[in-house]
């Protein structure tokens, strides 16, 4: 039996821990995760406001509760008691459905996040994770793609231009960055030999995947910011262009749900990053020397600490970077992140195959060499052909230099390469160049 | 005994959640399909399809095919239906379907095809009921390679590798074809932001924003040139396109004089007060 199959079977065995909880325990776990998320969101909003204030040399909310900690709770109450507004042009059913669709998947994703090892809860031994199954990460992925519907439908149902543009942007953006995100998972799948989250945490006992697969980690970190619509990729709600983007027309609890979903998504992608790349709930090195670090309820602390490193990075980015231009952002996603991930997966797959087979056989080396030479030839030929074709095209299509402001009977702007013709004005305008006119005006 | 749909709902469903789950998902799926047909707005139809697809995905999962279920949600609801919604949003909220039939005899053709499809379905399903000879349970297939995902991987990358690759090649060709069809040729090489910025500073002009039309003027129309604080006329404030067509509005000499008088007056007052202060200080 080769090592891959060995590790697969081991991973399947860890999954046998799941699915045996009594119903009451499952309910306790679900409610526990729900409560944890609500509290974490309130804390994260406060943290973001305070940290951004600190970075901008302000104070931030500090009135309600100690250090202003209860500010977000009070804001939530305020939102709940505000007047509900339905835009006249809104599609009412979808308008109400959208915030729910955006919020529910955000919570659902946490069902498979491993918060800790097996603990004893009311006399029953159970893992600190609601559930797990062989395709847990695909489940997260599916849930994330459902969450996009909330935003897109909110944009559509508002019956207003800015939200529609925001919705369009977000759907294009999240689909694009989801691809890069999914490709960054592949490396982890290859080396962990499983797609279950608990199995991936178990696969990082010796070395974190974040250190082993640095490119995957970097790509994931970039894609997760794009996926959550956070600065500097917050184009769907770019306030300088789209007012508020998809949630422009939303108020009260419905707006609060979007807000909640955004922050939960931020926590979710941070939690996935922790699970996949930073060893999940396992204690980091100096602490892991202590035997009890990875047992009982302690690992929740390590997990949350690692997760909040990512949350802090999110806030830091927001406080530091200006917003990307939309075309630059899409170009980066499609022409840099995705090809880079694919190339990296190719390299990883080769390494992994050779690793599993145990030998760097001559056949393998020759095959790789041929592949590399072929790619180089292809690249060389392509760039030469491209240059020739371009020159031919430019030669065949000379640019008409004369600009006709009324070409074809319509007022038209100058084409690229054309320039404005000298000024012709009505007779009652003061004649001449700017300098001449100014001289005349000053003199007169 | 002829198996009813409940017992035909495979044993795996019983193991995961029983016929209860099957019936809930089946009802939702059918309701979604019907809703798709009867709803008037295209986006509503798309949402009903999403509903159907998700309940089918749940059924797959309950039948011990979790990978298929998840891929169903990711690919069909997450990507394909999202693209549909995307297109509908571009088309617009108020866009209503044209009721003029452009294809001749389309209704009769559709009706005929529908009957043919129904016949096909009925024959297939009744055949299925007639000969229930399970060729092997999914549990056995899953167990063969250590799990559902592993089993699928073995099949896709060994037995069906050619079919899989050909399908993906087909999709890539289709995508490339779509890109070629919508490709727009450029008149000249695209200017990058960096080049634009360099170009801007090379020109012997002020690199900053142009003065807005109507600044210090008596009109804020876009064809009225701005007056600068010293009363001079800023022709740059009028869009080039308007200047090219000779539509730049005349500057009223009285306005120019007024602005200059005001600005000079302020200068005078300022200078005066400064002088007064200095005198008092002395």
Interface residues (C-beta under 8 A of the other chain):
Chain A: X5 X8 X9 X12 X89 X91 X93 X94 X97 X133 X134 X135 X138 X139 X141 X142 X145 X146 X148 X149 X152 X153 X155 X156 X159 X164 X167 X168 X171 X172 X175 X178 X195 X397 X399 X403 X405 X406 X411 X413 X415 X416 X417 X420 X421 X423 X424 X425 X426 X428 X429 X430 X434 X437 X438 X441 X442 X444
Chain B: X41 X43 X44 X47 X50 X54 X57 X66 X67 X70 X71 X73 X74 X77 X78 X79 X82 X83 X85 X86 X88 X89 X90 X93 X146 X147 X148 X149 X150 X186 X187 X188 X230 X231 X232 X233 X234 X235 X236 X240 X241 X243 X244 X245 X246 X248 X249 X250 X251 X253 X256 X260
